[in-house]
Amino acid sequence: MRTLTLRGGARVAVVAAQWYDAFGLVTRGRVQLELRDGEPGPVLGRDSGFWLGGTGVRALRNPGRRTATVRILTPTPDQWRNDMNSRIEPGVVADPAPARTSHTHRFRGLAVTGLITTLAAMVATTLAAALARAVGVDFEIPDGGETIPLPGFAVVTGFFSVVGIVIAVALLRWSARPAQRFVWTAVSLTALSLVPPLLSGADTATITALLGLHLVPAAVMIPTLARSLRTWTD
């Protein structure tokens, strides 16, 4: 039996000849399995056990910043039974339930944080729109001559904020660096969202206000979700 230590972001290749019949037990931190095609596999939390022989896993990776440790056992059958009885706590071996529970808890926590932040973004955007209207911005779009109502800002903000939450959850599930990729993706989408106001043909005051109202929810959602992703990754 030996202990494998993975510092934050570290990666260790799995050599089939060395890992044949090996059983791993995560004793600290979190470990992500890297699949044969290089894609990130499941993330295993503390007390999760796994076999590597014949699974197609090509590497172990630490997706967080804190050091992770894995206990590797490659005993004979008799030694295996002795180690199972004397060294490993009951209910720990090869039980995927802790990992599933950990995943569910992380996703639920991120979603709850995102929904609360969405409500805050909706309120902030609506208040900003009301303030802009109070100082004379009419929010009239030349195409059809319609004026954007205040509830419309809340609805649009809520919809795209939920889209951001879905992106964040997906990155937490499948990306080894969810926080960094979320920030990059969210900032890029925010920049793209500034194009329609510029092409709307509205007056300068309306265009300026619309640009600002696009940035308000982004300033609320992006830092909060990125911080939450870092927390759940660590």
Number of C-alpha atoms within 10 A of each C-alpha: 12 10 14 15 15 24 16 17 16 16 17 14 11 18 13 16 8 10 17 14 16 16 21 25 25 22 18 18 22 27 29 19 24 23 16 13 9 11 12 20 20 15 24 23 23 19 24 24 22 18 17 19 17 10 11 14 22 17 19 21 23 26 27 23 16 15 18 24 20 24 16 19 20 16 15 10 9 9 12 14 11 13 14 15 11 10 8 13 10 9 10 17 16 15 13 15 13 18 19 16 12 16 19 12 13 20 19 13 15 21 19 13 16 24 16 11 22 24 16 16 22 23 17 18 26 22 16 18 23 15 12 19 15 10 8 10 19 18 22 18 17 12 9 7 10 11 11 13 14 16 12 11 21 20 13 12 25 22 12 14 24 17 11 22 23 15 17 28 22 14 18 24 18 14 18 22 16 23 24 14 17 25 17 12 15 18 16 11 13 15 12 10 14 17 11 12 17 16 9 14 14 19 15 11 13 22 22 14 19 22 17 16 21 18 18 18 24 21 12 18 24 25 14 14 23 18 13 20 24 16 13 18 20 15
